[in-house]
Amino acid sequence: MFNQLIVISPLGLLYGSSGSFLSPENLVGRSGNRFPPSSATVSGLFASVKDLDISNLRIAGPFWAKSNNPTNFFVPTPFNLLANKPLAQINKENPDDGQIKYHLAWNSDDKQAWLDPNHEEISGKFDKESWLAIEQWHNPQQVYQAPWKYLPHLHPRLEDNERKVVQNEQKKGSLFLENAVQLDPDACLVYLSNQKLPDGWYRFGGEGHMVDIQSIELSDYVIELLNKPVGRQFALITPAVWGSNRLSCRLPESWEKDELLDALLTDRPVTFRYRLGGQGSTKRLSRGRYAVPAGTVYLLKSAIEKAWFYWDQDWFPKEGYPLSRWGCGLALPL
């Protein structure tokens, strides 16, 4: 079972994945970003430690926390919780910011839709990229914005003998956009793990930036929450890849076969990929997949009487290891 919290504090800037080449036909902003780093990236830190047995390693994330209280970390807000803008930000204590206004529930009678139980008319704009404190999971009150921002850097490639951008034959352009990520100095990234990572400084992320890492024990509240069976209704706090090795689905194949799903509240899928390691400068990549986003709410016809950690491994696609190794589809009961 998860018992450790891996706390990562960047020493300066971190770099997200860079965007594509820029050209008049291909204007992109942060389309290629992958931040925070996935749990698969953190597993590489475990693999770099000698004499550490990681055959049964499980990691889940990413999440974030306030540095002075890492055990009360923040997870993606379930999509059935709607809060008014602006969202509350770290170190800002305006009580009106980020207050949850609507708590949607599935109406199976006549509407067949997710509605407010008090039958209030839902209006306004709501942001699905918010975060909820884990200690408020059973009594959600307020959601927060992510405590990081992007600092784009545009890198031109110039001709050797002229001060103009290189014109290559492939017409891919020569302007390369790279996005540094600045994390609030009072915040840290956190990941769940079933093993302790030795404390110290590590190189972390694509640019090899230095981070300070500590492993601390999870609080009794979080351990109890993670050990609860997910029941009939639960929400994902990490992206979920279901289906076969070549097919991505919205739910495990066995659920679909048994017609377990009653209702689903989700958003468009997110891309899912990680590095597999290997020798040399070029590292192998996993197969590119689509994942159900964190925050998705499932309502099943019959309850799952097991916590996520003990789910059937056949529900998860396998690429060497089942994707549950990296916390795929970590779910908590609602």
C-alpha positions in Angstrom: 0.0 0.0 0.0 1.1 3.6 -0.5 2.9 4.8 2.7 5.4 7.4 1.6 5.1 10.9 0.2 7.9 11.9 -2.2 8.3 15.7 -1.7 10.2 17.4 -4.5 11.4 21.0 -4.1 13.0 22.5 -7.3 16.1 24.6 -6.8 15.3 27.2 -9.4 13.4 26.7 -12.7 12.1 23.5 -14.1 11.6 22.8 -17.8 8.4 21.4 -19.3 8.5 19.5 -22.5 9.3 21.9 -25.4 6.8 22.8 -28.0 7.0 22.1 -31.7 9.0 24.1 -34.3 7.3 27.4 -35.1 6.3 28.3 -38.6 3.6 30.4 -40.3 1.7 27.1 -40.8 2.3 25.7 -37.4 1.8 28.3 -34.6 1.8 26.6 -31.3 2.0 27.8 -27.7 2.2 25.2 -24.9 0.8 22.3 -26.9 3.8 20.1 -26.2 4.0 20.7 -22.4 4.1 18.0 -19.9 4.1 19.5 -16.4 4.2 18.4 -13.7 6.5 15.5 -14.6 4.6 12.1 -14.5 5.1 9.4 -11.9 7.1 7.4 -14.5 9.7 10.2 -14.4 9.9 9.8 -10.6 10.4 6.1 -11.0 13.6 6.9 -12.9 14.9 8.4 -9.7 14.3 5.1 -7.9 16.0 3.2 -10.7 19.1 5.4 -10.4 19.6 4.4 -6.7 21.9 1.4 -6.4 20.9 -1.6 -4.4 17.2 -0.5 -4.3 14.7 -3.2 -5.1 12.0 -1.7 -7.3 10.4 -4.8 -8.6 7.2 -4.1 -6.6 7.4 -0.3 -6.9 4.2 1.7 -7.2 4.1 5.4 -7.7 1.2 7.8 -8.3 0.9 11.5 -9.1 1.7 14.2 -9.8 0.2 16.3 -7.0 1.4 19.5 -5.2 1.4 20.8 -1.7 2.3 23.8 0.4 5.8 23.4 1.7 4.9 23.9 5.3 2.2 21.2 5.2 3.0 18.6 2.5 0.8 15.9 4.0 -2.3 17.9 3.1 -1.5 17.8 -0.6 -3.7 18.9 -3.5 -5.3 16.6 -6.0 -7.3 17.3 -9.2 -10.8 18.4 -8.4 -13.6 15.9 -9.3 -15.6 17.2 -12.3 -18.8 17.1 -10.3 -17.6 20.0 -8.1 -18.0 23.4 -9.7 -16.4 26.6 -8.2 -16.8 30.2 -9.2 -13.8 32.1 -10.6 -11.3 33.3 -9.7 -9.9 30.3 -8.0 -8.1 30.7 -4.7 -4.3 30.8 -5.1 -1.6 29.7 -2.7 -0.9 32.3 0.0 -4.1 34.2 -0.8 -6.8 34.0 1.8 -9.8 35.7 0.2 -12.6 33.5 1.5 -14.8 34.2 -1.6 -12.2 32.8 -4.1 -12.6 29.3 -5.3 -15.7 28.5 -3.2 -17.5 25.4 -4.5 -20.9 26.5 -5.6 -22.4 23.3 -7.2 -22.1 19.7 -6.2 -23.5 17.7 -9.2 -25.2 14.3 -8.8 -26.5 11.9 -11.4 -30.3 12.2 -12.0 -31.4 8.8 -13.2 -35.2 9.4 -13.1 -36.3 11.7 -15.9 -33.4 14.0 -16.7 -30.7 11.4 -17.2 -28.1 14.0 -16.5 -25.6 15.4 -13.9 -27.6 18.1 -12.0 -27.4 20.1 -8.8 -29.3 18.1 -6.1 -31.0 21.3 -4.9 -32.4 21.9 -8.4 -30.6 25.2 -8.7 -30.1 26.7 -12.1 -26.4 26.3 -13.0 -24.9 29.4 -14.5 -21.4 30.9 -14.8 -18.0 29.9 -16.0 -16.1 27.1 -14.2 -12.5 25.9 -14.5 -11.9 22.2 -14.6 -8.2 22.6 -14.0 -8.4 23.2 -10.3 -7.1 21.4 -7.2 -8.6 20.2 -4.0 -6.9 19.7 -0.7 -6.9 16.0 0.2 -8.2 16.6 3.7 -11.3 18.2 2.2 -12.1 15.2 0.1 -15.2 14.2 2.0 -16.2 17.8 2.7 -15.0 19.9 -0.2 -15.2 23.7 0.4 -12.6 25.5 -1.7 -10.4 24.7 -4.8 -7.1 26.2 -5.8 -5.1 27.2 -8.9 -1.9 25.4 -9.7 1.1 27.2 -8.1 3.2 27.4 -11.2 3.5 29.5 -14.3 5.2 29.1 -17.7 8.1 31.3 -18.8 8.4 30.8 -22.6 11.8 31.1 -24.3 12.0 31.5 -28.1 15.2 30.0 -29.6 16.0 31.1 -33.2 18.5 29.2 -35.3 20.5 31.7 -37.4 22.4 31.4 -40.7 26.1 31.0 -40.2 27.0 34.2 -42.2 23.8 36.2 -41.9 21.7 37.5 -39.1 18.5 35.8 -40.2 16.6 32.7 -39.3 17.8 29.5 -41.0 15.6 28.5 -43.9 15.7 24.7 -44.0 14.6 22.6 -46.9 11.9 20.7 -44.9 10.0 24.0 -44.2 9.7 23.1 -40.6 10.9 26.6 -39.5 13.7 27.4 -37.2 12.1 29.1 -34.2 11.9 26.7 -31.2 9.7 27.4 -28.3 10.8 26.2 -24.9 8.8 26.7 -21.7 10.5 27.0 -18.4 8.3 26.4 -15.4 8.5 28.5 -12.3 7.0 26.9 -9.1 5.9 29.1 -6.3 8.7 29.1 -3.7 6.2 28.1 -1.0 5.0 25.1 -2.9 6.4 21.6 -3.8 5.5 18.7 -6.0 4.5 15.4 -4.3 4.0 11.8 -5.4 2.7 8.8 -3.6 4.9 5.7 -3.3 5.0 2.4 -1.6 8.8 2.7 -1.1 11.0 5.3 0.4 13.4 7.2 -1.8 16.6 8.2 0.0 16.7 11.9 0.8 19.1 14.1 -1.1 19.6 16.2 -4.3 18.7 14.7 -7.6 18.7 15.7 -11.2 15.1 15.8 -12.3 13.3 16.6 -15.5 14.4 16.9 -19.1 17.0 19.6 -18.5 18.5 17.8 -15.5 17.7 20.6 -13.0 18.6 20.0 -9.4 15.8 19.3 -6.9 15.8 18.5 -3.2 13.8 15.3 -2.4 12.5 14.1 1.0 10.4 11.0 1.7 7.9 11.4 4.5 5.2 9.1 5.9 1.6 9.6 4.8 -0.8 10.9 7.4 -3.3 8.4 9.0 -6.1 10.2 7.3 -4.7 9.8 3.8 -3.8 6.1 4.4 -7.3 5.4 5.6 -8.8 7.2 2.6 -6.5 5.3 0.1 -7.5 2.0 1.8 -11.3 2.5 1.5 -13.1 0.5 -1.2 -14.1 2.9 -4.1 -17.7 1.7 -4.0 -20.2 2.7 -6.7 -19.2 6.3 -7.2 -15.5 7.4 -7.4 -13.3 10.0 -9.0 -9.9 9.7 -10.7 -7.1 11.8 -9.2 -4.6 10.6 -11.9 -5.2 10.0 -15.7 -6.4 6.5 -16.6 -5.4 4.4 -19.6 -7.9 1.6 -20.1 -8.3 -0.9 -22.9 -5.8 -3.2 -24.6 -2.2 -2.5 -25.5 -3.3 -0.9 -28.8 -6.7 0.5 -27.9 -7.6 3.2 -25.4 -11.0 3.1 -23.8 -13.0 5.1 -21.2 -13.2 2.1 -18.9 -11.6 -1.3 -18.4 -12.7 -4.0 -20.9 -14.1 -6.2 -18.2 -16.4 -3.3 -17.0 -17.7 -2.8 -20.5 -18.2 -6.5 -20.9 -20.2 -6.8 -17.7 -22.0 -3.5 -18.4 -21.0 -2.1 -15.1 -21.1 1.6 -16.0 -24.1 3.5 -15.1 -23.0 7.1 -15.7 -19.7 9.0 -16.5 -18.7 12.6 -16.1 -15.5 13.3 -18.0 -13.7 15.7 -20.4 -11.7 15.2 -23.5 -8.8 12.7 -23.3 -5.2 13.7 -22.5 -2.1 12.3 -24.1 -0.1 9.7 -22.1 3.5 8.7 -22.8 6.7 8.1 -20.9 10.3 7.2 -21.5 11.3 3.5 -21.1 15.0 4.2 -20.7 17.7 2.3 -22.8 21.3 2.8 -23.6 22.8 5.8 -25.4 21.6 9.4 -25.9 18.3 8.3 -27.5 15.9 6.8 -25.0 13.0 4.5 -25.9 9.5 5.8 -25.7 6.4 4.0 -24.7 3.5 3.7 -27.1 1.6 7.0 -27.3 -1.8 6.6 -25.7 -4.9 8.6 -24.8 -5.9 8.7 -21.2 -9.2 9.6 -19.4 -8.3 12.8 -17.5 -8.0 13.2 -13.8 -11.2 14.5 -12.2 -13.4 12.0 -14.1 -16.3 10.7 -12.1 -17.6 7.1 -12.5 -20.9 5.8 -11.3 -21.2 2.0 -11.5 -24.3 -0.2 -11.3 -22.6 -2.4 -8.6 -19.9 -1.4 -6.1 -16.2 -2.3 -6.3 -15.5 -3.6 -2.8 -11.7 -3.0 -3.1 -9.4 0.0 -2.8 -7.6 1.0 -6.0 -4.3 -0.6 -4.8 -5.9 -4.0 -4.9 -7.8 -3.8 -8.2 -7.4 -6.6 -10.7 -4.1 -6.1 -12.6 -5.9 -7.4 -15.8 -7.9 -4.1 -15.8 -4.7 -2.2 -16.7 -2.9 -2.4 -20.1 0.7 -3.8 -19.8 3.9 -2.6 -21.4 6.4 -4.7 -19.5 4.6 -3.7 -16.3 0.9 -3.0 -15.8 0.3 0.7 -16.0 -0.9 0.6 -12.3 2.9 0.7 -11.5 2.7 4.4 -12.3 -0.6 5.1 -10.6 -2.8 4.8 -13.7 -6.4 5.7 -12.8 -5.9 6.1 -9.0 -9.4 6.5 -7.7 -10.9 7.7 -4.4 -14.5 7.1 -3.3 -17.1 9.9 -3.4 
